């Protein structure tokens, strides 16, 4: 038996990646390092039968300088035309830029870049200065039949940035990244698509100083990728933030938009409600660059009142008790929490351990009270809004939770979760350095189908020995919720995970879950789109694609399953 060292610390990597290395491309953020703590190390050792020796030698790290053996398919005249439009300083054709702006942050891309493998990339990278540049570029590309992909925050995890047919990568985050107006009367903000989450929120928080408003505001949209994602990305992939139960999904927050498409400019109106037929504004949301390029959006904003913030945390005796209580809370019509999250038993045990509750005197007391390991379910949440409203909602949630057998954990667990809500996923790089894979799939589901879908996916997962599956629901609606599955495994070969994932996606679709809930479709889920939506709905979307993009230049190669020769479902 190998003796485990209590003081062993793996050689986690602190050195930043080289400026033109593959690692600098696949990392979520080259300036942020978050190592797994001792609790994480204990968990993965036990799950995958690893010892200290397995953490003494890192595997492929991708430190090599990017070298691309794919020549640009554009002519000298075409490159010169782009330079004339935006200026030489806003055009790049070097190997590193073409690879960087042709990749997102999916596990697939991470693994391939670690091996110095590069797939399809754009032929040129262009940084438009404004929407006039975008309009000129789209018109020229449509005439020349040059494909366009759009890069904003670059945090896509569904192969949404893969330039299957080369062409131009338009980088919107360089120049088109500002809040243009804040309307105190209508409570709206008009923004450019390349605006990153923290910059947007900070601007709204400081609106009185920056825009002369009477009130301070919040954007209301806080995905886990908040620090590395853009407003345009939220809209185009139908994102859902961690506080969506109160503020709504990105779909709900967008009031109006302006797009440049090959067929012309689409500018919708910012009325809060109209009866003028099917809404083109809604059609463009979630289009993932397949119809045109978002250049401006008017968003709903909300009063910022952090002083009224209420936190809560409960431990339910079972997952079913947590689900039942959650449905009663969300359908109660007394108000809604902002953050609201319930973890299944497997995620609960890991969560309690990571939050410093597991294996403590407090934990032993909870067990004595009937909250048994691998049966209990953790719930954490927050309430926002006017002071009286926030207190009222928390009070009603507490009453319902107790009626379903919950034990209060005070606000401690919620506060602990908040500390790492935007950074926990950064541990992916450290684990991948040692061959441990972390990935996620999420699915929307109705209340009456939740148990069927949850059980089916869990059953499919456990057919593969040695896989951790952390499951939670974190976006709630009166009619249902989402299930978010986080997988951790140590496959012999990385390709084994792709097969595992395809089986899970097929299980989700077959058992009535949505194909995606908030990460978008990209090219990763495209093979399942028709099976999920049905042929008639897909025909409608394909007709829209033909109208907006008759020459199929907008993010071609299977985005949303709307063009190209998609791969068959595995």
Buried (B, 14 or more C-beta within 10 A) or exposed (E): EEEEEEEBEBEBBEEEBBEBBBBBBBBBBBEEBBBBBEBBBBBBBEBBEBEBEBBEEBEBBBBBEBEBEBEBBBEEEBBEBBBEBBEEEBBBBEBBBBBBBBBBBBBBBBBBBBEBEBBEBBBBBBBBBEBEBBBBBBEBBBEBEBBBBBBBBBBBBBBBBBBBBBBBBBBBBBBBBBBEEBBBEEBBBBBBBBBBBEBBBEBBBBBBEEBEBEBBBBBBBBBBBBBBBBBBBBBBBBBBBBBBBBBBBBBBBBBBBBBBBBBEBBBBEBEEEEEEEEEBBEBBBBBBBBBBBBBBBBBBBBEBBEEBBBBBBBBBBBBBBBBBBBBBBBEBEBBBBBBBBBBBBBBBBBBBBBBBBBEEEBBEEBEEEEBEBEBBBBBBBBBBBEEEBBBBBBEBBBEBBEEBBBBEBEBBBBBBBBEBBBBBBBBBBBBBBBBBBBBBBBBBBBBEEBEBBBEBBBEBBEEBEEBBBBBBBBBBBEEBBBBBBBBBBBBEEBEBBBEBBBBBBBBBBEBBBBBBBBBBBBBBBBBBBBBBBEEEEBEEBBEBBBEBBEBBBBBBBBBBBBBBEBEEBE
